[in-house]
Amino acid sequence: MCITLAPSDAMKKLKTTGLILAVYFTCMALVRILLPLPETTPYSQHLANTGDSDLQRIAAQIPDGKTGVFSINNGQDAFAARKTLIESAQRSLDLQYYIWHQDSSGLQLLEAIRAAAERGVKVRMLLDDNGIAGLDPILKQLNQHANIDIRLFNPSRFRSPKGLGYLFEPLRMNRRMHNKALIADSAVAVVGGRNIGDEYFAVAEDSNFFDLDALAIGKVVEETAIVFDDYYNSKPSVPLPAVIDHPDETATPSDALTDALAALGTPEIDARLAASLANWRKVIADRAIDFEVTTVRLIADKPEKGSGWTPRETLAITKIGKLIADARHSLHIASAYFIPGTLGTKAFTQTAQRGAEVSILTNSIASTDVLAVHAGYTKYRRELLQSGVKLYELKPYQGSSTERSSLHTKMLAIDSQTVFIGSFNFDPRSVYLNCEMGFVIDSPAMAKLTASLFDENLQYGSYQPSLTPDRQMIWLESVKDSSNLIYQQEPNASWFDQVALVIIGLLPVEWLL
């Protein structure tokens, strides 16, 4: 007698799963074949500082081997500085950004870039493809200009919906270029935490970011220009025409940009920026920037990080980690997204245990724009507090203001001597996935200035998580001319927020945050 056994349900599910995976990986392969990206790109190099432009003559005031540096705290000044440098450039503009919004400030800067190209300035733009929503028509028309060359970092092979790129190439598409830099005439550079958009320049209607940039002239600018070249010529950087369909040759390069600007019509924003623009134009014209002359070095990930895993010794976190390890007296950190992980928590704990004052400012659950990041942070909060680390969580509203605020600053101040200003967040994404950069500045004055974020004003502008003697978590809120408030749970956290924190905390997604 022959008995035939029917396949088990488990075997059927296994076969179905295998078939689905086979179809998925086949689709992934077909996408790469049918929508190819170029393996190599034309080599491009920055124009040398020959000393014959106005900005280069300003840079010539700095002694050889030194850098002049100036911090930009105010958002409107940050916009004005960028626009004035673009207007003042006579030879070249190199711009590298993670996000460029199609809003008033973003379009005004694009218009200034186009005007620079019209007067003969060579423009190179490297934009992360993740942060240019809606700009394809404008960028492809600007790229037609003989003096403008645009490349996209790790672009999606799909333009609409662009998110399909994450479905078929999740590893490549999760590696983003988070760098922010503007270099004018290879003489002046602005590096820091700000992307391009109204909320980064404190002119958005609903919510604005606290942020920090450094403007530099001198030795570090040449280093920054070389790093820009490395990124611009790297494999993840793809010429725009290879990704975005070439526009109609009969269209003028300014059509899309002019139409977008006309559609916005934002005289109120222009008025808010007018005073800062007038001031910066005068400062540049008079060569009167109040630089501090000191030693500045650039920390930057290798662009190969955008293609795959790179040796740990080449990562920005390795160099930043050495700065933290050197802290003996004080370590002040501001990080918009803060998930220290096991290794980071250990480093901060050891720093506090050897007697250094460790203070960390990040967003509260009410001020963060990414709830999942806050969920990642909460896993390490108790251990940090137990080790003596002081934590501050920014309130969503400052003083009597009705305008929502959020922290976007990425800064370290070490021993009132050294400061780091850049794009690096203390989270797994900045450590392992995103490309990051920033300036390490030897400046007691600037270190003290940035550390002053943690003065009395922060007591009133933040919630301070703490542990009671019986190890219960509480939040303290200092209130001027009134009794301090104590919260038994996250201030301003809704029921949904609290449930979401628990659920997200259980998911294996920390490496993506």
N, C-alpha and C positions, 0 to 999 in steps of 0.2 A: 504494500500500500504506500502510495506517495502522498505526503501531506505538504501543502504549500502554505507558508506563513505570510500573512499580510504585513507589509512594512509597518513598524511602530509609528505612533504619532511623532515621537521624538525624531525619528529618521526623516519623516516627511518635512518637519520644520527645519531640520539641518539642510536638507536638499534645497528647500525654498530659500533659506538664508544664503546658501552658496550661490544659487542662481541670481539672487538680487545683487550680491556683491560682484559677481562676474559681469553683470550688466552695467553696474555702476563704474567699475574700473575700466570697462570697455568704453563707456561714454567719456570718462576722463581722458583716455588715450585719444579718442576721436576729436575731442575739443582741442587738444594740443596740436593735432595734425591739421584740422580744418581751419583753425584760427591761430596760425603760428605767430610767435613774436621773434624779432630778429635776435640772432645769437651775438652779434657784434654791432657796435654803433660807431659812427665817425668820431675820431678822437678830437677833443676840444680842450684848449688850455686858456687859463685866464691871461688877460693882458697885463704885462708887467707894469709896476709903478715906475714911471719914467720921470716923475717929479714935475710934469708940465701942465697939470690941471690944478684948479683952485683947491680941490680937496687934497690933492697930493702935496700941495704947498703947505696946507695946514699940518699934514702928517710929518712934514720935514722938520717941524718944531721939536719933535720928540728925539731924544738922543738914541744913537744906535744901540740895539739890544734891549731897549726898554719899550714899554707900551703906555700910552695915555688912555685912561679908562674913566668912564662916567656912568653912573647908574641911573636908570630911568624907572621911577616908581609909578608915576602918574600915567594913566592910560591915554589921555588926550595928548600928552607930550610924546608918548610912544608913537602915536600915529603921525604927529607933526614931524618928529625926527626922521621917520622913514620917508615921508613924502618930500621933505626938504632935501634929503640926501639924493633921492631919485631926481628931483628937479635940478640939483647942483651937479650931478654926474656929467662929465664931458667925454669920457672914454668908454667906460664899461659899467654894467650892472649885473651882478650874479645874485640870484634870489633862490632860496631853498626853504620850502614851507610844507608843513603837514596838512594844515587846513587853510583854504582861501575861500571865504564866503562871497556869494553874489549879493552883497548888501552895499550900503552907501560907502563905507570905508574901503571895502574890497574893490568896488568898481572905480572909486576915485584913484586908488593906487594903480590899478590897471591903466586908467586913462593917463596918469602921469608917466607910466612906463612906456606907453605908446608914444607920447610926446617926446620922451627921451630918445626913442628909436628914430623918430622923425628928424631929430637934430644930429643924428649920426652916432649915437651911443650904441655899443654892441651889448645886447641883452641876452642873458641866458637864464632860464627859469627851470627849476627842478621842483615839481610838485608831487606830493604823494597822491595817488589816484583815489585814495579813500576819502579825501577831504575837499573835493572840488565839485560837489553836486551842482548840476545845472550850468556849469561853466563850459561845457564842451563846445557849443557854437562860438562863444567869445574867444576861447583859446585857439581854436583852429583857424579863425580869421586873423588873430594877432600873429600866429605863427607864419602866416603868409608874408609878413613884412621881412624884407631882406636883412634887417638888423635884429630880428627876434628869433630865438631858437628855444623851443620848449620841449622838455622831456618829462615823462611820467614815471614815477617809481612804483614798481610791481603793479602795473595796470591790470584791470580786469579785461579779459578778452571779450566780455559782453558789455555793451554800453547801456542797454536798457532791456531788462533790469540788470544793473551792475552787480547786484548781489548774487547772481548766478555764478560769478567767479569764485565766491566762497564755497559754493556747493561742489564745484568740480575741481577746484584747486585750493583746498582749505589750508594746506601748509604754507604755500607761497603767499596766498592772499592775507594770511595773518601776520606776515612780516612787513611792518610798515616803517616808513621813514618819518620819524617824529621830530627831526631836526628843524630848527628855525634860525635862519641867517640871512642877512642882507649885506652885500659887499659892494661899495661904490668906488669906482676908479681904483680898485685894488689898494685903497688907502684907508678907508673907514669901514668898519663892520659893526653891525648890530646883531647880537646873539642873546638869546634868553628864552623865556617861556611863552611868549605871545605868538599866537597864530594871527592870521589876518581876518578881521571881522569886527563888527560893531561892539560885541560884548567884550572883546579883548582890549578895546580902546575906550571903554567906559562911556559909550554913547548909545547903547542899546536901550530900548524902552522898558523892558521887563526885568532883565537880570544882567549883571555885569561881574567880571572877574577881577580879583586882586591879582596882580602879576608883577613881574620884574624882568628888566632887560639890562644889558650892559652895552654901551657904545664904546668902541675902542679904535685907536689909531696907533700905528707903530708895528713892532715886531710880530705880535700875535695875528695881525691882519694877514700877513703873508702866509702864516700857518693855516689860517682859516680858508684862504683862497686855494691852497694846495689840497686841503681836505675836500673843498667843493669840487675841484677837478676830479678827485678820486671817485666821488659819488656820481658826478655827471657822466663819467666814462665807464661806470660799473655795469655789470650785466643786468641788474634789476632796473636800470634807467633806460627807458625806451623812448625813441623819438616820437613825438606826438602823432605825426601822420601815419605811423605804423599801427596806431590804435584807433584813432578817430578818422572817419572818412574825410577825404579832402573836400573842402568846400567848393561851391560853384565859383569858377574863375572870374565870373562877371561881377561877383559881389565885392564890395570894397571892404578892406580889412577892419574898418571902424564901424560897420553897420550894426552888428550885434551889440557891441559895447555902447555905442551912442544910444541905441534904442533902450537898452537896459537902464542906463543912467536917466534917460528922460522919463521912463516909467516909474522910477523911484520918487523923484521930486522930494528931497528931504532937506529943505532950507534950515529947519531947526537943528539938525545934526551939523550942518555946515557952520551955523552960528556958534555952536558949542566948541567947535574946533578952531574957529578963526583966531582967537587970542593966542593959542599955542602955536599955530602956524606962523603968525606974525613974529612971535618971539624967536622961534627956531630959524626962520629965514634971516632975521637980523643977526642972530648968533653965528650962523654959518658965514654970512657976508662979512661980518667983522672979525672972523676967525677967533671968536671969544668963548669957545667951549671951555668950561672950567675942569679940565682933565687933571686927574691925579697920575703922576708919572711913577710907574712901579713895574714889577715883574708880573706878567700874565702868561699863562700857558693854556693851550687848548686840549681838552679831553674830548675824544670822539670815538665812537664805534667804527670799526671798519665797515665799508659798504657791503662787504661779502656777508655780513650778518643778515642782510636782506635776501640772501640766496639759500642760507642753511646755517647749521650750527658752526660756530667758529671757536677757536681755542679760547679758554677762559681768560688767559693772560692778555688777550687783545680787547676784551670787553671794557666798556666804560666803567662798569660796576667794580671791576678789579682795582682801577685807579682811584675811584671814589672810596672804595673800601679802605685803601691805604690812608686816605685823608682822615677817615673816621678812626682808624687804629692809632693815628698820631695824636688824637685829642687827649689832652691831659687835664685841662681845667674846665672847658665848656664846649658843648656841642649843641647848636641850635639848628633845627631843621624845619623847613616849611615844604610840604609836599601835598599837592592837590589830591593825589591818589596814593594812599599809604597802606601797603600790605608787606610788612617786612619779611614774612616767611620765617622759617626756623633759623636760617643762617643770619638773617638781619636782626632778628630778635636777640640772638646770642651776642652779636656784635654790640648792639646798643646796651644790653645788660652788662656785658663786660666793661664797657666804657663807664657806665654809671658806678659799677662796683669798684673801679679803681679810683673813684673820687671825683670824677668829672660831673658837672651839672649837665644833664641831658634833657633838653626840652624839644618837643615835637608838636608842630601845628599842622593839622589836617582839617578836612571838612567834617562837619557834623552830619548826621543823617538828614537833617533839614536843609543843609546847604549843598550837599553833594549832587552832582548831575548824573552819577552812576551808582545806583543802589547796590549793585553786585559788588562793587569795589568796597563799599562800606561793610558789606557782609564779610568779605575777606579780612578786613582790618580788625573786626571785632574778635576774631579767633586769637589774636595776639595781644589784645589790649590789657587783659588782666595780668599776664606774665610781665609785660613791660612795667605796669604800675607796681607790681610786687618787687621789682628790681630797683625801684627808685626813679624811673624815668617819669618826667612830667609830661602829661598829654593835654593838649588844648584842641577843642573842636569848634570851628568857626560857626558863629550864629548866622542865620540866613539874613538877618536885618541888623544893621549897625546903628546904634543910637536911636535917633528919632526918624531915621530914613525909612521910607516905605518901599524903597527899591531893593529887590533881592540881591544879595551878594553871594559870591562863591569864590573859594580859593583856587587859583590856578598857578600860583608861584611854585617854583622848584629851586630851593636855595639851601645851602649849608653855610654856617658860620662857625669856625673852629678856633677856640682859644683866643678869641678877640684879635685874631691875626690874619686868618685866611678865610676867603669866602668863595663858594662855588655858585655860579649863576648859569642856568642852562635849561635844557628840556627834560632832564632826567627825573622821573617820578620813582619813589621807592616802592615799586610793585614788580611782580614777575614779568609783566609785559615789557617794561623798560629794561629789565635785567636780561631777558632771554630772547625776546621777539623783536621789539622795536629798535631801530637805530637812533642813537641819542648823541648829544653834544653839549658842551658848555665851557665856560671860562673858569679857571682857577686863578684867583686874584690875590696877590700878597698885599694886603692893605688893612692895617689895624683900623683906620677910619671907616672904611666900607664894611668891615666885619662887625664893628660896633653898631654901625647904622642899620645893617640888616638884622643883627641880634636885637635891636631895639623894638623889633616887631613883638618881642615877648615882654615888653614893659607893662606898665599899669593899664594902658589902653586895651591890651589884649585880655586882661582880666575881665574887662567889661564887654569885650567883643566876642567872647568865646564861652563855651561850657568847659568846665574842667572835670573830667572823670576822675574818680578817686575811690579808694577802698576804705570801708569802715574798719574799726578794730576787729570785728568778727568776719571780715573779708567779704562784705556785701558791696556790690557796685552801686555807687551813687554819682550824680552829676551836680556840681556846684555852679551856680550862676551869681556872679557879683553884680549888684545893682547899686548905682550911685545914689547916695542920700537915702538908702533904704536897707532893710535887712536882706542878707543874701538868701537866695532860694536854693532848695535842695530837691532834686528829682530822684525818684526811686527807679525810673526807667528812662530810656533815651528821650531827651526833650523833643517835643514836637513830632514824635514817631506815632504814626497812625497804627491802628490794628493791622491793616494790610502790610505796612512796613515791617512790623515785628514778625509777622508770619513769614514774609518774604525773606527776612534775614535768616531765619531758621532753615528754610527750605534750600536757599542758595548755599548756605554753609555746609549742607550735606552733599552737595553736588561736587564732582571731581573737576572743577573748572578754574581752580585758583591760578593755574599756569597761564590761563588766557586773560587774566584780569590785570 
